[in-house]
Amino acid sequence: MEYNYPDEIKARIRRIEGQARGVLRLMEEAKSCKDVVAQLSAVRNAADKAIAQIVAENLQQCILAEQAAGNHDVGKKVKEAVDLLVKSR
C-alpha cells in the first residue's frame, strides 16, 4: 500500500534535520558533552514522535482500507503497527 506523507510530517523531519545539523555545529565549536548530549536527546525524542505519528496515521489508513474491503478483523494490522514501533526502539 502506497502512503502519502502529509506536509506536517515532512516539516517535522526537516526540523529534526536542523537539530542534527545543530549537534554537528556544537561538536565543531567544541561545546560541552552535556550540551551535545542534550541536543542529541532532543533529536531522538523528535524522531520517536515522528515515528509514532507516521505509524499511527498509516495504521488509520490501513484500517479504513481493510474495512472498506469488508474485512473488519483489523487485529493483524494493529499487531504489525505495534511490532514496527517496538522495532524502532
C-alpha positions as CSV (number, residue, x, y, z in Angstrom):
1,M,0.0,0.0,0.0
2,E,1.4,3.4,-1.0
3,Y,1.4,6.0,1.7
4,N,1.2,9.8,1.1
5,Y,3.1,11.6,3.8
6,P,1.4,14.8,5.0
7,D,3.3,18.1,4.9
8,E,3.1,18.2,8.7
9,I,5.3,15.1,9.0
10,K,7.7,16.3,6.3
11,A,8.1,19.6,8.3
12,R,8.7,17.6,11.5
13,I,11.5,15.7,9.7
14,R,13.0,19.0,8.4
15,R,13.1,20.3,12.0
16,I,14.9,17.1,13.0
17,E,17.4,17.6,10.2
18,G,18.0,21.1,11.5
19,Q,18.5,19.8,15.0
20,A,21.0,17.2,13.8
21,R,23.0,20.0,12.0
22,G,22.9,21.9,15.3
23,V,24.5,18.9,17.0
24,L,27.3,18.9,14.5
25,R,27.8,22.6,14.9
26,L,28.1,22.1,18.7
27,M,30.7,19.5,18.1
28,E,32.6,21.7,15.7
29,E,32.5,24.5,18.2
30,A,33.9,22.1,20.9
31,K,30.9,22.6,23.1
32,S,30.5,20.5,26.3
33,C,29.5,16.9,26.3
34,K,26.4,17.9,28.3
35,D,25.3,20.3,25.5
36,V,25.8,17.8,22.8
37,V,24.0,15.0,24.6
38,A,21.1,17.3,25.4
39,Q,20.7,18.2,21.7
40,L,21.1,14.5,20.7
41,S,18.4,13.6,23.2
42,A,16.1,16.3,21.6
43,V,16.8,14.8,18.2
44,R,15.9,11.3,19.5
45,N,12.7,12.5,21.1
46,A,11.7,14.3,18.0
47,A,12.4,11.2,15.9
48,D,10.4,9.0,18.2
49,K,7.4,11.3,17.9
50,A,7.7,11.4,14.2
51,I,7.9,7.6,14.1
52,A,4.8,7.3,16.3
53,Q,2.9,9.8,14.2
54,I,3.8,8.1,10.9
55,V,2.8,4.6,12.2
56,A,-0.5,5.9,13.7
57,E,-1.6,7.7,10.6
58,N,-0.6,4.7,8.4
59,L,-2.4,2.3,10.7
60,Q,-5.5,4.5,10.5
61,Q,-5.3,4.4,6.7
62,C,-4.8,0.7,6.7
63,I,-7.8,0.0,9.0
64,L,-10.0,2.2,6.8
65,A,-8.9,0.4,3.7
66,E,-9.4,-3.0,5.3
67,Q,-12.9,-2.0,6.5
68,A,-13.8,-0.6,3.0
69,A,-12.8,-4.0,1.6
70,G,-15.2,-5.7,4.0
71,N,-12.5,-7.0,6.4
72,H,-13.4,-6.0,9.9
73,D,-10.8,-8.1,11.7
74,V,-8.0,-5.5,11.9
75,G,-6.1,-7.1,14.7
76,K,-3.3,-8.2,12.3
77,K,-2.8,-4.6,11.2
78,V,-2.7,-3.3,14.8
79,K,-0.1,-6.0,15.7
80,E,2.0,-5.0,12.7
81,A,1.9,-1.4,13.8
82,V,2.9,-2.3,17.4
83,D,5.7,-4.5,16.1
84,L,7.0,-1.7,14.0
85,L,7.0,0.7,16.9
86,V,8.8,-1.8,19.1
87,K,11.5,-2.4,16.4
88,S,12.1,1.3,16.1
89,R,13.5,1.5,19.6
